[in-house]
Amino acid sequence: MYALEDYPFEMRPLKPSEGGGFLISYPDFTECIADGETVEEALQNGRKALQAVMGTLQEQGMPVPAPNSGGVASGKFIARVPKSIHAQLAARARMEGVSLNAMVLTLIAKGLGQGTRVE
């Protein structure tokens, strides 16, 4: 079993509209998040959540991702977009003679390749 301290985490402040405090997540575990009023509390709660997730995976006979493994991303996600954007994407895909999925994937890859930063 891997040590909890070996797993990278991401932390961000929560907006007042989100309840305030800090949110911690672990990239190697897509659904392992916790929060706390302070950074220290978020870290403590995050470690407890990580320990619980790892224990559950083991109990169910599922593999525990290695630290820095990138987690268990399936390569599939669903995104809601405005109808006007959907229409533009579909029209562009028809014009290019490719599927909507292929068009969206190409545009995402181009955007990532340009090093653009989403704020």
Backbone as XML, in Angstrom:
<?xml version="1.0"?>
<chain id="A" units="angstrom">
  <residue number="1" name="MET">
    <atom name="N" x="0.844" y="-1.176" z="0.000"/>
    <atom name="CA" x="0.000" y="0.000" z="0.000"/>
    <atom name="C" x="0.892" y="1.242" z="0.000"/>
  </residue>
  <residue number="2" name="TYR">
    <atom name="N" x="0.432" y="2.267" z="-0.690"/>
    <atom name="CA" x="1.201" y="3.499" z="-0.806"/>
    <atom name="C" x="0.946" y="4.406" z="0.400"/>
  </residue>
  <residue number="3" name="ALA">
    <atom name="N" x="1.910" y="5.256" z="0.713"/>
    <atom name="CA" x="1.756" y="6.208" z="1.817"/>
    <atom name="C" x="0.891" y="7.382" z="1.366"/>
  </residue>
  <residue number="4" name="LEU">
    <atom name="N" x="0.033" y="7.847" z="2.243"/>
    <atom name="CA" x="-0.856" y="8.970" z="1.917"/>
    <atom name="C" x="-0.060" y="10.193" z="1.483"/>
  </residue>
  <residue number="5" name="GLU">
    <atom name="N" x="1.082" y="10.406" z="2.112"/>
    <atom name="CA" x="1.900" y="11.586" z="1.823"/>
    <atom name="C" x="2.490" y="11.566" z="0.421"/>
  </residue>
  <residue number="6" name="ASP">
    <atom name="N" x="2.495" y="10.393" z="-0.219"/>
    <atom name="CA" x="3.071" y="10.280" z="-1.563"/>
    <atom name="C" x="2.140" y="10.809" z="-2.654"/>
  </residue>
  <residue number="7" name="TYR">
    <atom name="N" x="0.868" y="11.004" z="-2.325"/>
    <atom name="CA" x="-0.105" y="11.420" z="-3.333"/>
    <atom name="C" x="-0.154" y="12.938" z="-3.458"/>
  </residue>
  <residue number="8" name="PRO">
    <atom name="N" x="-0.011" y="13.440" z="-4.686"/>
    <atom name="CA" x="-0.125" y="14.892" z="-4.885"/>
    <atom name="C" x="-1.571" y="15.331" z="-4.672"/>
  </residue>
  <residue number="9" name="PHE">
    <atom name="N" x="-1.730" y="16.574" z="-4.287"/>
    <atom name="CA" x="-3.072" y="17.115" z="-4.102"/>
    <atom name="C" x="-3.124" y="18.524" z="-4.667"/>
  </residue>
  <residue number="10" name="GLU">
    <atom name="N" x="-4.330" y="18.986" z="-4.886"/>
    <atom name="CA" x="-4.562" y="20.359" z="-5.327"/>
    <atom name="C" x="-5.468" y="21.013" z="-4.299"/>
  </residue>
  <residue number="11" name="MET">
    <atom name="N" x="-5.169" y="22.253" z="-3.983"/>
    <atom name="CA" x="-5.996" y="22.957" z="-3.021"/>
    <atom name="C" x="-6.347" y="24.321" z="-3.596"/>
  </residue>
  <residue number="12" name="ARG">
    <atom name="N" x="-7.593" y="24.729" z="-3.337"/>
    <atom name="CA" x="-8.009" y="26.052" z="-3.781"/>
    <atom name="C" x="-8.935" y="26.661" z="-2.739"/>
  </residue>
  <residue number="13" name="PRO">
    <atom name="N" x="-8.896" y="27.982" z="-2.626"/>
    <atom name="CA" x="-9.842" y="28.623" z="-1.716"/>
    <atom name="C" x="-11.252" y="28.539" z="-2.283"/>
  </residue>
  <residue number="14" name="LEU">
    <atom name="N" x="-12.210" y="28.357" z="-1.412"/>
    <atom name="CA" x="-13.613" y="28.343" z="-1.818"/>
    <atom name="C" x="-14.176" y="29.755" z="-1.711"/>
  </residue>
  <residue number="15" name="LYS">
    <atom name="N" x="-14.957" y="30.138" z="-2.688"/>
    <atom name="CA" x="-15.600" y="31.451" z="-2.673"/>
    <atom name="C" x="-16.620" y="31.488" z="-1.540"/>
  </residue>
  <residue number="16" name="PRO">
    <atom name="N" x="-16.935" y="32.672" z="-1.057"/>
    <atom name="CA" x="-17.977" y="32.766" z="-0.025"/>
    <atom name="C" x="-19.294" y="32.115" z="-0.465"/>
  </residue>
  <residue number="17" name="SER">
    <atom name="N" x="-19.611" y="32.213" z="-1.745"/>
    <atom name="CA" x="-20.844" y="31.596" z="-2.247"/>
    <atom name="C" x="-20.775" y="30.069" z="-2.203"/>
  </residue>
  <residue number="18" name="GLU">
    <atom name="N" x="-19.556" y="29.514" z="-2.119"/>
    <atom name="CA" x="-19.363" y="28.067" z="-2.011"/>
    <atom name="C" x="-19.228" y="27.623" z="-0.557"/>
  </residue>
  <residue number="19" name="GLY">
    <atom name="N" x="-19.321" y="28.564" z="0.355"/>
    <atom name="CA" x="-19.228" y="28.237" z="1.783"/>
    <atom name="C" x="-17.937" y="28.666" z="2.442"/>
  </residue>
  <residue number="20" name="GLY">
    <atom name="N" x="-16.979" y="29.173" z="1.653"/>
    <atom name="CA" x="-15.705" y="29.608" z="2.220"/>
    <atom name="C" x="-14.813" y="28.436" z="2.580"/>
  </residue>
  <residue number="21" name="GLY">
    <atom name="N" x="-13.637" y="28.746" z="3.082"/>
    <atom name="CA" x="-12.675" y="27.715" z="3.453"/>
    <atom name="C" x="-11.831" y="27.291" z="2.264"/>
  </residue>
  <residue number="22" name="PHE">
    <atom name="N" x="-11.409" y="26.024" z="2.288"/>
    <atom name="CA" x="-10.507" y="25.504" z="1.267"/>
    <atom name="C" x="-10.967" y="24.125" z="0.818"/>
  </residue>
  <residue number="23" name="LEU">
    <atom name="N" x="-10.784" y="23.839" z="-0.460"/>
    <atom name="CA" x="-11.136" y="22.546" z="-1.044"/>
    <atom name="C" x="-9.856" y="21.832" z="-1.444"/>
  </residue>
  <residue number="24" name="ILE">
    <atom name="N" x="-9.745" y="20.564" z="-1.093"/>
    <atom name="CA" x="-8.590" y="19.757" z="-1.466"/>
    <atom name="C" x="-9.072" y="18.593" z="-2.331"/>
  </residue>
  <residue number="25" name="SER">
    <atom name="N" x="-8.318" y="18.295" z="-3.367"/>
    <atom name="CA" x="-8.641" y="17.153" z="-4.225"/>
    <atom name="C" x="-7.344" y="16.439" z="-4.587"/>
  </residue>
  <residue number="26" name="TYR">
    <atom name="N" x="-7.513" y="15.179" z="-4.977"/>
    <atom name="CA" x="-6.368" y="14.331" z="-5.310"/>
    <atom name="C" x="-6.496" y="13.882" z="-6.767"/>
  </residue>
  <residue number="27" name="PRO">
    <atom name="N" x="-5.604" y="14.339" z="-7.660"/>
    <atom name="CA" x="-5.703" y="13.996" z="-9.080"/>
    <atom name="C" x="-5.688" y="12.501" z="-9.373"/>
  </residue>
  <residue number="28" name="ASP">
    <atom name="N" x="-5.075" y="11.713" z="-8.515"/>
    <atom name="CA" x="-5.027" y="10.272" z="-8.740"/>
    <atom name="C" x="-6.346" y="9.578" z="-8.403"/>
  </residue>
  <residue number="29" name="PHE">
    <atom name="N" x="-7.246" y="10.300" z="-7.744"/>
    <atom name="CA" x="-8.546" y="9.768" z="-7.346"/>
    <atom name="C" x="-9.606" y="10.785" z="-7.763"/>
  </residue>
  <residue number="30" name="THR">
    <atom name="N" x="-10.305" y="10.489" z="-8.827"/>
    <atom name="CA" x="-11.209" y="11.475" z="-9.415"/>
    <atom name="C" x="-12.315" y="11.939" z="-8.486"/>
  </residue>
  <residue number="31" name="GLU">
    <atom name="N" x="-12.688" y="11.151" z="-7.499"/>
    <atom name="CA" x="-13.807" y="11.534" z="-6.652"/>
    <atom name="C" x="-13.420" y="11.718" z="-5.196"/>
  </residue>
  <residue number="32" name="CYS">
    <atom name="N" x="-12.170" y="11.964" z="-4.925"/>
    <atom name="CA" x="-11.719" y="12.149" z="-3.552"/>
    <atom name="C" x="-11.486" y="13.635" z="-3.302"/>
  </residue>
  <residue number="33" name="ILE">
    <atom name="N" x="-12.447" y="14.246" z="-2.610"/>
    <atom name="CA" x="-12.324" y="15.659" z="-2.259"/>
    <atom name="C" x="-12.715" y="15.837" z="-0.802"/>
  </residue>
  <residue number="34" name="ALA">
    <atom name="N" x="-12.254" y="16.919" z="-0.230"/>
    <atom name="CA" x="-12.622" y="17.282" z="1.135"/>
    <atom name="C" x="-12.446" y="18.792" z="1.248"/>
  </residue>
  <residue number="35" name="ASP">
    <atom name="N" x="-12.913" y="19.335" z="2.354"/>
    <atom name="CA" x="-12.734" y="20.763" z="2.575"/>
    <atom name="C" x="-12.472" y="21.029" z="4.040"/>
  </residue>
  <residue number="36" name="GLY">
    <atom name="N" x="-12.182" y="22.271" z="4.339"/>
    <atom name="CA" x="-11.947" y="22.692" z="5.710"/>
    <atom name="C" x="-11.955" y="24.198" z="5.790"/>
  </residue>
  <residue number="37" name="GLU">
    <atom name="N" x="-12.155" y="24.706" z="6.986"/>
    <atom name="CA" x="-12.162" y="26.158" z="7.191"/>
    <atom name="C" x="-10.773" y="26.758" z="6.975"/>
  </residue>
  <residue number="38" name="THR">
    <atom name="N" x="-9.737" y="26.000" z="7.320"/>
    <atom name="CA" x="-8.355" y="26.451" z="7.153"/>
    <atom name="C" x="-7.614" y="25.469" z="6.244"/>
  </residue>
  <residue number="39" name="VAL">
    <atom name="N" x="-6.439" y="25.860" z="5.796"/>
    <atom name="CA" x="-5.615" y="24.979" z="4.978"/>
    <atom name="C" x="-5.285" y="23.705" z="5.762"/>
  </residue>
  <residue number="40" name="GLU">
    <atom name="N" x="-4.919" y="23.873" z="7.025"/>
    <atom name="CA" x="-4.562" y="22.719" z="7.851"/>
    <atom name="C" x="-5.747" y="21.766" z="8.014"/>
  </residue>
  <residue number="41" name="GLU">
    <atom name="N" x="-6.931" y="22.320" z="8.244"/>
    <atom name="CA" x="-8.114" y="21.478" z="8.402"/>
    <atom name="C" x="-8.456" y="20.759" z="7.099"/>
  </residue>
  <residue number="42" name="ALA">
    <atom name="N" x="-8.309" y="21.458" z="5.979"/>
    <atom name="CA" x="-8.561" y="20.830" z="4.677"/>
    <atom name="C" x="-7.568" y="19.690" z="4.443"/>
  </residue>
  <residue number="43" name="LEU">
    <atom name="N" x="-6.304" y="19.887" z="4.806"/>
    <atom name="CA" x="-5.304" y="18.828" z="4.663"/>
    <atom name="C" x="-5.659" y="17.618" z="5.511"/>
  </residue>
  <residue number="44" name="GLN">
    <atom name="N" x="-6.052" y="17.845" z="6.759"/>
    <atom name="CA" x="-6.429" y="16.739" z="7.638"/>
    <atom name="C" x="-7.641" y="15.992" z="7.080"/>
  </residue>
  <residue number="45" name="ASN">
    <atom name="N" x="-8.663" y="16.739" z="6.686"/>
    <atom name="CA" x="-9.875" y="16.118" z="6.148"/>
    <atom name="C" x="-9.585" y="15.407" z="4.828"/>
  </residue>
  <residue number="46" name="GLY">
    <atom name="N" x="-8.680" y="15.982" z="4.033"/>
    <atom name="CA" x="-8.297" y="15.355" z="2.774"/>
    <atom name="C" x="-7.609" y="14.017" z="2.989"/>
  </residue>
  <residue number="47" name="ARG">
    <atom name="N" x="-6.726" y="13.967" z="3.967"/>
    <atom name="CA" x="-6.030" y="12.703" z="4.252"/>
    <atom name="C" x="-7.010" y="11.639" z="4.742"/>
  </residue>
  <residue number="48" name="LYS">
    <atom name="N" x="-7.985" y="12.053" z="5.567"/>
    <atom name="CA" x="-9.003" y="11.110" z="6.033"/>
    <atom name="C" x="-9.828" y="10.588" z="4.856"/>
  </residue>
  <residue number="49" name="ALA">
    <atom name="N" x="-10.198" y="11.496" z="3.945"/>
    <atom name="CA" x="-10.982" y="11.087" z="2.777"/>
    <atom name="C" x="-10.167" y="10.161" z="1.880"/>
  </residue>
  <residue number="50" name="LEU">
    <atom name="N" x="-8.895" y="10.484" z="1.681"/>
    <atom name="CA" x="-8.027" y="9.656" z="0.852"/>
    <atom name="C" x="-7.877" y="8.267" z="1.457"/>
  </residue>
  <residue number="51" name="GLN">
    <atom name="N" x="-7.690" y="8.205" z="2.752"/>
    <atom name="CA" x="-7.561" y="6.917" z="3.438"/>
    <atom name="C" x="-8.842" y="6.096" z="3.278"/>
  </residue>
  <residue number="52" name="ALA">
    <atom name="N" x="-9.989" y="6.758" z="3.382"/>
    <atom name="CA" x="-11.275" y="6.065" z="3.235"/>
    <atom name="C" x="-11.459" y="5.537" z="1.813"/>
  </residue>
  <residue number="53" name="VAL">
    <atom name="N" x="-11.107" y="6.338" z="0.818"/>
    <atom name="CA" x="-11.240" y="5.908" z="-0.576"/>
    <atom name="C" x="-10.317" y="4.729" z="-0.858"/>
  </residue>
  <residue number="54" name="MET">
    <atom name="N" x="-9.079" y="4.822" z="-0.412"/>
    <atom name="CA" x="-8.137" y="3.730" z="-0.634"/>
    <atom name="C" x="-8.613" y="2.449" z="0.049"/>
  </residue>
  <residue number="55" name="GLY">
    <atom name="N" x="-9.129" y="2.582" z="1.268"/>
    <atom name="CA" x="-9.642" y="1.420" z="1.989"/>
    <atom name="C" x="-10.821" y="0.785" z="1.278"/>
  </residue>
  <residue number="56" name="THR">
    <atom name="N" x="-11.710" y="1.603" z="0.770"/>
    <atom name="CA" x="-12.879" y="1.092" z="0.037"/>
    <atom name="C" x="-12.452" y="0.365" z="-1.232"/>
  </residue>
  <residue number="57" name="LEU">
    <atom name="N" x="-11.507" y="0.940" z="-1.958"/>
    <atom name="CA" x="-11.016" y="0.280" z="-3.173"/>
    <atom name="C" x="-10.437" y="-1.096" z="-2.830"/>
  </residue>
  <residue number="58" name="GLN">
    <atom name="N" x="-9.641" y="-1.150" z="-1.784"/>
    <atom name="CA" x="-9.037" y="-2.423" z="-1.379"/>
    <atom name="C" x="-10.102" y="-3.439" z="-0.963"/>
  </residue>
  <residue number="59" name="GLU">
    <atom name="N" x="-11.085" y="-2.982" z="-0.179"/>
    <atom name="CA" x="-12.153" y="-3.883" z="0.271"/>
    <atom name="C" x="-12.932" y="-4.471" z="-0.907"/>
  </residue>
  <residue number="60" name="GLN">
    <atom name="N" x="-13.074" y="-3.681" z="-1.968"/>
    <atom name="CA" x="-13.823" y="-4.140" z="-3.128"/>
    <atom name="C" x="-12.950" y="-4.861" z="-4.140"/>
  </residue>
  <residue number="61" name="GLY">
    <atom name="N" x="-11.690" y="-5.076" z="-3.788"/>
    <atom name="CA" x="-10.780" y="-5.796" z="-4.676"/>
    <atom name="C" x="-10.384" y="-5.003" z="-5.906"/>
  </residue>
  <residue number="62" name="MET">
    <atom name="N" x="-10.494" y="-3.685" z="-5.814"/>
    <atom name="CA" x="-10.140" y="-2.827" z="-6.945"/>
    <atom name="C" x="-8.732" y="-2.283" z="-6.741"/>
  </residue>
  <residue number="63" name="PRO">
    <atom name="N" x="-8.035" y="-1.979" z="-7.829"/>
    <atom name="CA" x="-6.666" y="-1.466" z="-7.683"/>
    <atom name="C" x="-6.644" y="-0.053" z="-7.105"/>
  </residue>
  <residue number="64" name="VAL">
    <atom name="N" x="-5.647" y="0.206" z="-6.303"/>
    <atom name="CA" x="-5.407" y="1.548" z="-5.771"/>
    <atom name="C" x="-4.389" y="2.209" z="-6.700"/>
  </residue>
  <residue number="65" name="PRO">
    <atom name="N" x="-4.743" y="3.354" z="-7.305"/>
    <atom name="CA" x="-3.797" y="4.005" z="-8.213"/>
    <atom name="C" x="-2.484" y="4.350" z="-7.510"/>
  </residue>
  <residue number="66" name="ALA">
    <atom name="N" x="-1.405" y="4.234" z="-8.234"/>
    <atom name="CA" x="-0.099" y="4.624" z="-7.704"/>
    <atom name="C" x="-0.013" y="6.147" z="-7.649"/>
  </residue>
  <residue number="67" name="PRO">
    <atom name="N" x="0.784" y="6.688" z="-6.738"/>
    <atom name="CA" x="0.974" y="8.136" z="-6.701"/>
    <atom name="C" x="1.479" y="8.661" z="-8.047"/>
  </residue>
  <residue number="68" name="ASN">
    <atom name="N" x="0.955" y="9.793" z="-8.451"/>
    <atom name="CA" x="1.324" y="10.454" z="-9.711"/>
    <atom name="C" x="0.987" y="9.633" z="-10.947"/>
  </residue>
  <residue number="69" name="SER">
    <atom name="N" x="0.002" y="8.765" z="-10.827"/>
    <atom name="CA" x="-0.378" y="7.925" z="-11.969"/>
    <atom name="C" x="-1.393" y="8.591" z="-12.877"/>
  </residue>
  <residue number="70" name="GLY">
    <atom name="N" x="-1.911" y="9.724" z="-12.441"/>
    <atom name="CA" x="-2.929" y="10.387" z="-13.252"/>
    <atom name="C" x="-4.314" y="9.882" z="-12.959"/>
  </residue>
  <residue number="71" name="GLY">
    <atom name="N" x="-4.433" y="8.938" z="-12.046"/>
    <atom name="CA" x="-5.742" y="8.501" z="-11.619"/>
    <atom name="C" x="-6.410" y="7.531" z="-12.543"/>
  </residue>
  <residue number="72" name="VAL">
    <atom name="N" x="-7.707" y="7.530" z="-12.459"/>
    <atom name="CA" x="-8.510" y="6.559" z="-13.181"/>
    <atom name="C" x="-9.381" y="7.254" z="-14.231"/>
  </residue>
  <residue number="73" name="ALA">
    <atom name="N" x="-8.822" y="8.227" z="-14.910"/>
    <atom name="CA" x="-9.578" y="8.933" z="-15.940"/>
    <atom name="C" x="-9.949" y="7.954" z="-17.047"/>
  </residue>
  <residue number="74" name="SER">
    <atom name="N" x="-11.220" y="7.967" z="-17.417"/>
    <atom name="CA" x="-11.725" y="7.009" z="-18.394"/>
    <atom name="C" x="-11.529" y="7.461" z="-19.833"/>
  </residue>
  <residue number="75" name="GLY">
    <atom name="N" x="-11.237" y="8.747" z="-20.024"/>
    <atom name="CA" x="-11.153" y="9.262" z="-21.381"/>
    <atom name="C" x="-12.508" y="9.704" z="-21.904"/>
  </residue>
  <residue number="76" name="LYS">
    <atom name="N" x="-13.508" y="9.678" z="-21.054"/>
    <atom name="CA" x="-14.854" y="10.053" z="-21.450"/>
    <atom name="C" x="-15.402" y="11.077" z="-20.467"/>
  </residue>
  <residue number="77" name="PHE">
    <atom name="N" x="-16.012" y="12.132" z="-21.007"/>
    <atom name="CA" x="-16.713" y="13.083" z="-20.164"/>
    <atom name="C" x="-17.853" y="13.695" z="-20.958"/>
  </residue>
  <residue number="78" name="ILE">
    <atom name="N" x="-18.798" y="14.247" z="-20.265"/>
    <atom name="CA" x="-19.959" y="14.866" z="-20.901"/>
    <atom name="C" x="-19.895" y="16.359" z="-20.621"/>
  </residue>
  <residue number="79" name="ALA">
    <atom name="N" x="-20.114" y="17.157" z="-21.635"/>
    <atom name="CA" x="-20.107" y="18.607" z="-21.464"/>
    <atom name="C" x="-21.400" y="19.195" z="-22.013"/>
  </residue>
  <residue number="80" name="ARG">
    <atom name="N" x="-21.993" y="20.084" z="-21.261"/>
    <atom name="CA" x="-23.177" y="20.803" z="-21.725"/>
    <atom name="C" x="-22.701" y="22.110" z="-22.322"/>
  </residue>
  <residue number="81" name="VAL">
    <atom name="N" x="-23.182" y="22.420" z="-23.503"/>
    <atom name="CA" x="-22.836" y="23.667" z="-24.174"/>
    <atom name="C" x="-24.122" y="24.342" z="-24.632"/>
  </residue>
  <residue number="82" name="PRO">
    <atom name="N" x="-24.075" y="25.639" z="-24.841"/>
    <atom name="CA" x="-25.261" y="26.317" z="-25.372"/>
    <atom name="C" x="-25.648" y="25.732" z="-26.733"/>
  </residue>
  <residue number="83" name="LYS">
    <atom name="N" x="-26.920" y="25.772" z="-27.031"/>
    <atom name="CA" x="-27.409" y="25.216" z="-28.293"/>
    <atom name="C" x="-26.727" y="25.863" z="-29.489"/>
  </residue>
  <residue number="84" name="SER">
    <atom name="N" x="-26.430" y="27.145" z="-29.397"/>
    <atom name="CA" x="-25.786" y="27.830" z="-30.531"/>
    <atom name="C" x="-24.384" y="27.274" z="-30.785"/>
  </residue>
  <residue number="85" name="ILE">
    <atom name="N" x="-23.643" y="26.961" z="-29.713"/>
    <atom name="CA" x="-22.300" y="26.381" z="-29.870"/>
    <atom name="C" x="-22.415" y="24.973" z="-30.439"/>
  </residue>
  <residue number="86" name="HIS">
    <atom name="N" x="-23.364" y="24.201" z="-29.943"/>
    <atom name="CA" x="-23.586" y="22.853" z="-30.455"/>
    <atom name="C" x="-23.870" y="22.901" z="-31.952"/>
  </residue>
  <residue number="87" name="ALA">
    <atom name="N" x="-24.715" y="23.833" z="-32.361"/>
    <atom name="CA" x="-25.050" y="23.966" z="-33.783"/>
    <atom name="C" x="-23.822" y="24.329" z="-34.615"/>
  </residue>
  <residue number="88" name="GLN">
    <atom name="N" x="-23.010" y="25.238" z="-34.091"/>
    <atom name="CA" x="-21.791" y="25.631" z="-34.813"/>
    <atom name="C" x="-20.820" y="24.459" z="-34.938"/>
  </residue>
  <residue number="89" name="LEU">
    <atom name="N" x="-20.662" y="23.708" z="-33.869"/>
    <atom name="CA" x="-19.774" y="22.545" z="-33.905"/>
    <atom name="C" x="-20.276" y="21.496" z="-34.893"/>
  </residue>
  <residue number="90" name="ALA">
    <atom name="N" x="-21.596" y="21.231" z="-34.869"/>
    <atom name="CA" x="-22.170" y="20.238" z="-35.779"/>
    <atom name="C" x="-22.009" y="20.675" z="-37.230"/>
  </residue>
  <residue number="91" name="ALA">
    <atom name="N" x="-22.236" y="21.960" z="-37.499"/>
    <atom name="CA" x="-22.089" y="22.468" z="-38.865"/>
    <atom name="C" x="-20.634" y="22.359" z="-39.320"/>
  </residue>
  <residue number="92" name="ARG">
    <atom name="N" x="-19.717" y="22.697" z="-38.450"/>
    <atom name="CA" x="-18.288" y="22.620" z="-38.803"/>
    <atom name="C" x="-17.889" y="21.170" z="-39.057"/>
  </residue>
  <residue number="93" name="ALA">
    <atom name="N" x="-18.393" y="20.247" z="-38.247"/>
    <atom name="CA" x="-18.076" y="18.827" z="-38.446"/>
    <atom name="C" x="-18.608" y="18.340" z="-39.790"/>
  </residue>
  <residue number="94" name="ARG">
    <atom name="N" x="-19.840" y="18.721" z="-40.132"/>
    <atom name="CA" x="-20.396" y="18.332" z="-41.441"/>
    <atom name="C" x="-19.546" y="18.901" z="-42.571"/>
  </residue>
  <residue number="95" name="MET">
    <atom name="N" x="-19.154" y="20.160" z="-42.435"/>
    <atom name="CA" x="-18.338" y="20.816" z="-43.460"/>
    <atom name="C" x="-16.997" y="20.093" z="-43.631"/>
  </residue>
  <residue number="96" name="GLU">
    <atom name="N" x="-16.420" y="19.643" z="-42.532"/>
    <atom name="CA" x="-15.121" y="18.953" z="-42.571"/>
    <atom name="C" x="-15.272" y="17.475" z="-42.920"/>
  </residue>
  <residue number="97" name="GLY">
    <atom name="N" x="-16.506" y="16.963" z="-42.877"/>
    <atom name="CA" x="-16.741" y="15.560" z="-43.191"/>
    <atom name="C" x="-16.309" y="14.609" z="-42.091"/>
  </residue>
  <residue number="98" name="VAL">
    <atom name="N" x="-16.413" y="15.066" z="-40.836"/>
    <atom name="CA" x="-16.035" y="14.230" z="-39.694"/>
    <atom name="C" x="-17.193" y="14.202" z="-38.699"/>
  </residue>
  <residue number="99" name="SER">
    <atom name="N" x="-17.087" y="13.327" z="-37.716"/>
    <atom name="CA" x="-18.116" y="13.260" z="-36.677"/>
    <atom name="C" x="-17.979" y="14.456" z="-35.735"/>
  </residue>
  <residue number="100" name="LEU">
    <atom name="N" x="-19.050" y="14.728" z="-35.030"/>
    <atom name="CA" x="-19.021" y="15.798" z="-34.030"/>
    <atom name="C" x="-17.964" y="15.496" z="-32.976"/>
  </residue>
  <residue number="101" name="ASN">
    <atom name="N" x="-17.876" y="14.234" z="-32.549"/>
    <atom name="CA" x="-16.884" y="13.829" z="-31.566"/>
    <atom name="C" x="-15.465" y="14.120" z="-32.067"/>
  </residue>
  <residue number="102" name="ALA">
    <atom name="N" x="-15.192" y="13.768" z="-33.306"/>
    <atom name="CA" x="-13.854" y="14.002" z="-33.875"/>
    <atom name="C" x="-13.552" y="15.493" z="-33.950"/>
  </residue>
  <residue number="103" name="MET">
    <atom name="N" x="-14.549" y="16.297" z="-34.300"/>
    <atom name="CA" x="-14.347" y="17.745" z="-34.390"/>
    <atom name="C" x="-14.029" y="18.330" z="-33.018"/>
  </residue>
  <residue number="104" name="VAL">
    <atom name="N" x="-14.804" y="17.956" z="-32.007"/>
    <atom name="CA" x="-14.579" y="18.478" z="-30.662"/>
    <atom name="C" x="-13.215" y="18.038" z="-30.148"/>
  </residue>
  <residue number="105" name="LEU">
    <atom name="N" x="-12.858" y="16.789" z="-30.357"/>
    <atom name="CA" x="-11.559" y="16.288" z="-29.917"/>
    <atom name="C" x="-10.422" y="17.057" z="-30.580"/>
  </residue>
  <residue number="106" name="THR">
    <atom name="N" x="-10.547" y="17.323" z="-31.874"/>
    <atom name="CA" x="-9.520" y="18.075" z="-32.599"/>
    <atom name="C" x="-9.378" y="19.487" z="-32.044"/>
  </residue>
  <residue number="107" name="LEU">
    <atom name="N" x="-10.501" y="20.147" z="-31.793"/>
    <atom name="CA" x="-10.453" y="21.509" z="-31.263"/>
    <atom name="C" x="-9.861" y="21.543" z="-29.859"/>
  </residue>
  <residue number="108" name="ILE">
    <atom name="N" x="-10.193" y="20.555" z="-29.041"/>
    <atom name="CA" x="-9.611" y="20.491" z="-27.702"/>
    <atom name="C" x="-8.100" y="20.277" z="-27.800"/>
  </residue>
  <residue number="109" name="ALA">
    <atom name="N" x="-7.683" y="19.345" z="-28.645"/>
    <atom name="CA" x="-6.249" y="19.063" z="-28.806"/>
    <atom name="C" x="-5.501" y="20.298" z="-29.300"/>
  </residue>
  <residue number="110" name="LYS">
    <atom name="N" x="-6.082" y="21.014" z="-30.249"/>
    <atom name="CA" x="-5.438" y="22.243" z="-30.744"/>
    <atom name="C" x="-5.312" y="23.260" z="-29.623"/>
  </residue>
  <residue number="111" name="GLY">
    <atom name="N" x="-6.367" y="23.418" z="-28.850"/>
    <atom name="CA" x="-6.338" y="24.370" z="-27.740"/>
    <atom name="C" x="-5.292" y="24.003" z="-26.704"/>
  </residue>
  <residue number="112" name="LEU">
    <atom name="N" x="-5.189" y="22.730" z="-26.372"/>
    <atom name="CA" x="-4.182" y="22.290" z="-25.406"/>
    <atom name="C" x="-2.775" y="22.466" z="-25.968"/>
  </residue>
  <residue number="113" name="GLY">
    <atom name="N" x="-2.620" y="22.221" z="-27.253"/>
    <atom name="CA" x="-1.312" y="22.342" z="-27.886"/>
    <atom name="C" x="-0.811" y="23.772" z="-27.942"/>
  </residue>
  <residue number="114" name="GLN">
    <atom name="N" x="-1.726" y="24.733" z="-27.916"/>
    <atom name="CA" x="-1.340" y="26.123" z="-27.966"/>
    <atom name="C" x="-0.927" y="26.655" z="-26.594"/>
  </residue>
  <residue number="115" name="GLY">
    <atom name="N" x="-1.130" y="25.807" z="-25.591"/>
    <atom name="CA" x="-0.737" y="26.231" z="-24.244"/>
    <atom name="C" x="-1.639" y="27.304" z="-23.686"/>
  </residue>
  <residue number="116" name="THR">
    <atom name="N" x="-2.869" y="27.369" z="-24.164"/>
    <atom name="CA" x="-3.775" y="28.382" z="-23.646"/>
    <atom name="C" x="-4.154" y="28.036" z="-22.222"/>
  </residue>
  <residue number="117" name="ARG">
    <atom name="N" x="-4.403" y="29.056" z="-21.457"/>
    <atom name="CA" x="-4.758" y="28.863" z="-20.038"/>
    <atom name="C" x="-6.189" y="29.334" z="-19.841"/>
  </residue>
  <residue number="118" name="VAL">
    <atom name="N" x="-6.978" y="28.480" z="-19.235"/>
    <atom name="CA" x="-8.365" y="28.816" z="-18.951"/>
    <atom name="C" x="-8.435" y="29.427" z="-17.579"/>
  </residue>
  <residue number="119" name="GLU">
    <atom name="N" x="-9.037" y="30.554" z="-17.450"/>
    <atom name="CA" x="-9.155" y="31.237" z="-16.157"/>
    <atom name="C" x="-10.583" y="31.199" z="-15.684"/>
  </residue>
</chain>
